[in-house]
Amino acid sequence: MGRGRVQLKQIENKISRQVTFSKRRTGLRKKAHEISVLCDAQVALIVFNAKGKLFEYSSESSMENVLERYERHAHIGQLVEDGDESQGNWSLQCFKLTGKVEVLEKNLRNFVGQDLDPLSLRELQSLEHQLDTAIKRIRTRKNQVMNESISDLQKKAKQLQEQNGTLTKKIKDKGKAVAERSQQCPPQLQLHHRLIPSLTPAENSEAVGAVEEMDEGGAVPSTTTLIPSWMLHQFAR
């Protein structure tokens, strides 16, 4: 007797169902690979198990290439049926851009730690790797900025030290000049002691009076005083 047709229905036993899924998934992947090699065909296989785990196969280097080609042909066929290719091209571009935006928004939510429940272990590992790479780049840039800031501060500190040294030298030179000037211009009392002892007692008192008048008035006394002419020449100097 020939083998009768087997009725297809869900396997009740979980273990048997898992074993059957594993065997048939392997066979399906093998058949997809064979048809892609033998017939030079582009094949994409996407399978989700009962727990949501993804299994995929692509005859191309990237699954996205096959899916993009599928979307393009599917929409082109629909546009041909509608008879409006121009409007259909815009609709196709809009659809593709909308899909890309949705993918980017999903990735952005995943990067901030949201909507992680649907992700598989492989996707979580890939996300973790991307975050680690981003953190390394951020730290490298942060260290570079900090080093540049430290270098700028060191240059400014060196300039301030040089300016401080220049100002200190100017202050010392100015103080030295003031000291030398004070030594070159002795007080008037030294002039009194140098001139008065050479006079007679009478001339002494007259000379002292003349010097005091000069100090108070700020001018040389007139010739009506009793100061000798040689003393006037000393004051004129």
Secondary structure, 3 states (H helix, E strand, C coil): CCCCCCCCCCCCCHHHHHHHHHHHHHHHHHHHHHHHHHCCCCCEEEEECCCCCEEEEECCCCHHHHHHHHHHHHHHHHHHHHCCHHHHHHHHHHHHHHHHHHHHHHHHHHHCCCCCCCCCHHHHHHHHHHHHHHHHHHHHHHHHHHHHHHHHHHHHHHHHHHHHHHHHHHHHHHHHHHHHHHHHCCCHHHHHHHHHHHCCHHHHHHHHHHHHHHHHHCCCCCCCCCCCHHHHHHHHC
